[in-house]
């Protein structure tokens, strides 16, 4: 391996697919951008199947395309990201106990091996994108899973932020941007603001209907057409797992073909008892099949824009990313409604992963975008966290005196509407206390690497076992690059 080459990896660990992209740099110039996926240049499915008897692990495209068939002999685990924080989820498979972290580690291992097999490179460090609202526990578990696969996550970045930087050249002059990310598992919409290079998210929304759901819907409609010709009534779900897999795979392929063509042929040599089948899916019929989902997606987009407080007239660009954003019926409606506001990147399925890789090459920093403090006994406000602080430099240690003889020191947090309006505001952190006028409460606060505000309170008269913690997971922040913005 040429020692003069530098490698910067980004990973989009999606609900249904994992996309890994690498910027290869030679003498401060982009030498190559490499994508790691399947033989058809698609991201690898982030699914795992484990044989119940042998413990053999199936992953990626093989596990996805044979999901019904493998489900008969294997534990089939899709969308591991959704249960990553379920600490009670555990399965004994072939005398081995598996946790969500173990499953996620297999997916990271799959992509690590793909990189090694394709280019002989060791994927050791990466910037990884995560959805908006990804819980602190999920973030920790994701780091743990990557670590088990030998990958260090240098930083976690939100998927919309990654998509923004993947399209930085087109968006540099835009102030209000919408990221419309419709993949295989979910639609995620974010309204973002560029305030002189400070990138923040104003509002977000999602819909749990996406590509996989649409594939299943198309397959059932094609199946109905097949059985009508045979004067039969057998339901799609009653077909053999192998037949279901074949039809789902053909329908997903036809869906992609209709991005460019007006018709797509679905051909199956052996569809169970029905033998060889050949059906046509034309654009008009396809549009009718997914009409409801298309309308729902646009409704989701419009609700998020309304919640952001930005008038649609002031939205500069709507960036379409994710595989399902390629759906022509959606694009036709979006183009008719929003015109030149639509920005459609060349490779929508890889866009978030490419943005994560770009940020690995051009790292920035997170800064706080809100205030947090506590209310003192005289009614005054004591600030613990102020806006515009680099999140890695927010640690603070404060000492407070006890002013009464209560056996509990109550710390009341304040500073932003969601804390001030919380029903449990006065019960967020109670600390055992005693020794009137001699006792001190030591309050340590910081924003940790997972962007969670953490407060630890303890008394100088009690042992550490009486410490109390409070975490605030809805911290608002913005992202800003460290000076130089790009490598040519």
N, C-alpha and C positions, 0 to 999 in steps of 0.2 A: 504493500500500500504506500503510495506516494506521501511522504511526510509533510509535503508542502500543501497538501489539500486539507481543507477544513470542512467539517460536516455539521450541519445544523438541522436537527430533526423537529418536526411538529407532528403531533398525533391528535386526531379528532376521534375520540372514543365515543362513538355514537350509540344510540339505543339498538340499532339493527346492523350497523356497519362500523368498521374501524378503518380510518384513512390515515396513512403515514406518508409524509412528504419530507424530502431532504433537499436543502440547498447545499450544493457543493461549491466551495469557494477556492479559487486559486489566485493568489496575489491580489487580494481585495476585489476580485471580480467574480461575478456569478459564472461558474464554469458549466454548471448543469443543474436542473431541477428534476429530481427523480421521484416518481410516485410508486408506491408498493401496494399492488393489488393482485387481482386474478388475471387469467389469461386474456380476458376481454377488457383489461384496463379499467376495471371497476374496483372500488374499495372491497375489502374482505368482510363478509358477514361476521358480526361479533356474537356468534352463537357457538355453543359447545354441546356435544352429545357424548355421554360416557356409557360404555357397555356395562350392563348390570352384572354380567358374569366375569368378564375378563378385565374390566377396568380400562379398556382401550379408549383413548380420547379421539373424537372426531371434531374438527373445527373448520371454520371458514366456509368456503363455497361448497365443499363436500357435505358439511353438516346442514347447510341451508337448503341445497337442492334435493336432499334426501330426508328432509325433516319428518315427513309422515312415516316413511319406511323405518328410519332409525328410531322413531319413538316407540316402536314395538319391542325393541331389544335394549334400548338405551334410555337413560335419564336425559331428556332433552331440555336444555336450559337456554332460552332466548332472553334477550333484554336484561342481562345480569345487572346492568347499571341501575335498574329500577328497584332492585332489592339489595343493593350493596350495603345499605345501613341496617339491614335486618339481622340483628345479632342472634336471633333465635333460629334462623334458617340454617339447617345443617342436614346433610344427607350422607348415609352410609351406602356407598356404591362399591361393590366388589371388595368389601372389607376395608375400605379407605373412607375416612370422614372428610367431606368436602364442605367448605364454607363459601360464601359469596366472594371473599378475597381470593380463595384458591381458584375459583372459576375465572374471575377477572384476570388473575395471573396467567392462566392458560391462554387467554386472548392476547395479552401482552407478549407472551412467549411466541405465539403464532406469528405476530408481526415482526418480532425480533429475528425469528428464523427466516422469514421472507426476505428481510434486508440482508441477512448473511448469505442466503442462497443466491440472491440476485447479484449482489455487488461485492461480497466478501467483506462487508463492513460490520463492525460491532456497534449496535445501537445501545449506547450506554446512558445518554442524557437526552432529554426532550422537553419541549414545552407542550403541555397537554391542554386541550380545550375542554370546558365543561359547560353544561347548560346553566342558564340563569336559575337561581333558586336551588342549586345543588347544595345539599345540606353539609354542614361542617363534618359530620361523621362520614358522609359519603366521600368527601374530599380526603379525609385521613385514610379511609379504606382504599381509595384509589391509589394513593401514594404507596400504601403497604403492598397492594397487588403488583404495582409496577416494580417495586423493590424486590419482590420475590422472583420476578422475571429478570432481574439484573439491570433494570432501567431506573435511573434517578430522574424524578420529575423536578426540573429546575424551577418551573413556575406553572401555576394553573392560570388559565386565561379564559374569560367567558367566550362562548361560541360567537355571539354577535361582535365582540371586540376583535376576535380573530378574523371574522369575515370582513370587517371594516378594513383592517390592515392588509388583507389579501387584495383589496381593491383600492388601495391608497391613492394611486395615480389618478383614478377616475373620480375619487371622492374628496380630494384635497381641498377643493374650493366649495364643497358642500357643507352647510351648517347643520341641517336637520336631515337625518338619514334613517330609513327603515330597513332593517335586515329581515327578510322573509325567508325563513329556513324550513323548508318542507322536505323531510327525509323519508325514511322507511317506517319509522315508529311514531313520530310526532311532527306537528307544525309548531314552530317557535317563532314568534314575531317580537321584535324589539325596535323601539324608537330611540335613536342615539343622537347625541349632540356633540358637535365639534366646536369647542369654544377656544379658539386659538391654540389648537393642538391638545387640549384637554378633552379626552374622549370619555363620555359618561352615558349611562343608560337612563332614559327618562321614564319609560314604561315598558312592560313586557306582558305577553299573553301566549297561551298555547292551546293546542287542540290535539287530542290523542287519536286522531284519524289521519292516516298517512299512506305511504306506498304499499305496505304489506296488506293493509285492509283493502285497498283498491284492487290489488292483485287477486285477493280472495273473492271479491265481488265480481270481477270479470270472469274468473274461473267458473263460478256458479252460473253465470248467465250463459257462458259457452256450453257448459254441461247441460243446461236446460234445452238448448238448441239441439244438442246431440241426441238426447233421449226423446225429444219430440219427434224427430225423424224416425226413430225406432219404435214409436208408440209405446214408450216405457215410462215409468215413474220413479226410477231409482234415484235417490238423492245423492248429491255430490259427496257428502260426508260418509255415505255408505259404500263408496268406491274403495278399492284397495288402497292402502297408503302409497304404494308405488304409483298407481294411476293418478292419485291426487297430486303427488309430487311433480309428475310429468306435466300435467295440465297447468299447475301453478307456474312452473318454470317457463312453459310456452307462452302463457298469458303475460307474464312479466316481460318477456322478450318482445312480444307484440306491442305492448304498451310503449316500450322504448322506440320501436320502429315508427310508431305513429307520431313521434316528435317531428319526423321529416317527411313521412309518406302519408297518403290518404287511405291506404289499405294495408293490412297485415294478415298474413296467412298463419293460422295455427294448425300445424300438422303433427299428428301422433300416429306412430306405426302400430302401437298396441295399447288401446285404451280399454283394458279389461275385457269384459264380455262383448264390447262394442267393436272390437278389432281396430282396424285402421280408420282414423277420422281426420277430416280436413274441413276447417271452417274459416270463414273470412270475418275479420273484425275491421269494419270501416270507421272512418273518422266520425261520421254523424252518429253512428250507434254508440261508439266509445264515448262521445260527448254526452249522450243521453244517459249512459250508465253512470258516469261520474258527475252528473250535473249537481246533485245534492252536495257532494263533497266539495266541489268547486265553489259553490255559493257559500258554504260554511267557512271555507278558507278565507274568502274575501271579507266575509263578515267579521272574522277574527282579526284580520288586518285592520279594518276600520275601527273596531272597538279599541284596539291598542293605541291607534293614533288619537282617538278622542280622549282616552285616559291620559295621554302624554301632555295634553294642554296645547299642543301645536296644531294650528289650523292646517288642513290638508293642502291649502294653497302655499303654505310655507315649508312643506316637505320638498326637499331638493331632489332626493333620489330614493328609489325603492330597489334594494339589491336582492335579486332572486338567487338563492343558493339552496343546495340539497337536491337529491335526485328527482323528487316529485315536483319541483318547481319547473321541470322541463315539460310538464304536461301541456300539450298544445291548447286544449280547451281553456285551461287556466290562463295561459299567456295571452290568448285571444281576448279574453274578458279583461284582463289586467291592462293590456295595451290600449283597448278601446276606452277604458275608464281613466287611466293615468298617463297615457301617451309617453312623452319623452322623459318622464320621471323614472321609467323603468330602466334599470341597468341589469343586464344579463351576462354574467361572466362566461368565459369560454368553457370552463369545466366546473359545473356547479357542484358535482359530487365531491370534488377535491378542494373546494374553495376554503372551507374552514381549516382543514389540515394544512393547506398552503399558508394561510394566515398565521397559524401557530408556528410553522417553520420559519416564516419571515420574522416573527417576534423572537424566536430563538436566536436568529442572526442579528437582529436589531433590538436588543432588550430595552424595555422601558421600566417604569416604576408605577406602583399604585400610590395614590394620594387620597387622604380622607376628604370627603365632600359633605361633612355634616359635623355637628357639635354634640358631645355627650358630657354630662356632668352629674353632680348630685346636689340635692337641696339640703342646706344646713339648717340647724335648729332655729336660727333667727330669720329664716325665710330667704336668705340670699342663695345665689347659685354659685357653685364652685366647679370650674371647668376642668374636666379630665382629658378631653379630646377636642381639639379644635380643627376647623377645616384647613385644607392645603398642607397637611403634614404627610411626609413620606411614611407609609405604613410600617416600614421596618425600623422607624425611629420614634415610635410612639410610647415606649415604656415609661411609666411614671410611678413613683412611690410616694404616698402621702400619709401623714400621721394626723389623726384626729383625736380630740379629747372627748370623754364621756361627760355629759352635762346633767344627767339625772341618775336615779338609783334603779331604773328598770333592769331586769335581768336579760334584756336583749337589746343590742344596738341595731337599730333599723336604718339601713342605707337606702335612700330614695333616689333613684336615677331619674334624670330629666334631660331635656335638650332637644328633643325632636318629637313630632306629633305622635308617632306610633308608640313611643315609650310613655309620653305624657297622658295618652288616652287609654293606656292598657288597664284592663279591669283589675289586674293584680299588681298595679304600680307600687302599692304600699307593702307588698309582700315579696318583692323580688329578691331581697337579700337581708335576712335576719341573722345576727351573730350573737351567740351566747356572751353575756357580759356580767361583770360584777366589779367590786372595788371602786366605788364612787370617787372621783377626782384623782385617782392614781392610775387609772387604766387608760391605755391608748389603743385605738384601732388603727392598724396598719393596712392600708389599701394599695394594692399593686394592680396596675392596669396596663394593657398593651393590646395592639392588634397583632394577632398571630399570623403565621405564614399562609393560613387558609382564609385570611381576611375576616376573622371573627374577633369582635371586641371581647376581651376576657378580663374579668375583675376577680381578684382574690383578696378576701378580707380576713384578717385574723387579729386576735387580741394579744397584747404583749404579756397578758396574765394567764393565757391559756396555751396549751400545747397545739402543735400543728393539726392534730386530729379534729380540732374544733374550727378549723378554717372553713370558710364558705365561699363558693364560687358562683358567679353569674356571667352568662355569656349572651351577647347580642349578635344575632346572625344576620340581621338585615342592614348591616353597615353600608352606607352609600359612599362610593369612592369613584375616582376617575383614573384614567390611565394616560400616561404621558411618556413619550420616547425620551431616551437619554441623548439629547443633542442631535447627533447625526441620524438622519431619517432613512437613508437607504444606501445600499451598495450597488453601483451601476453594473 
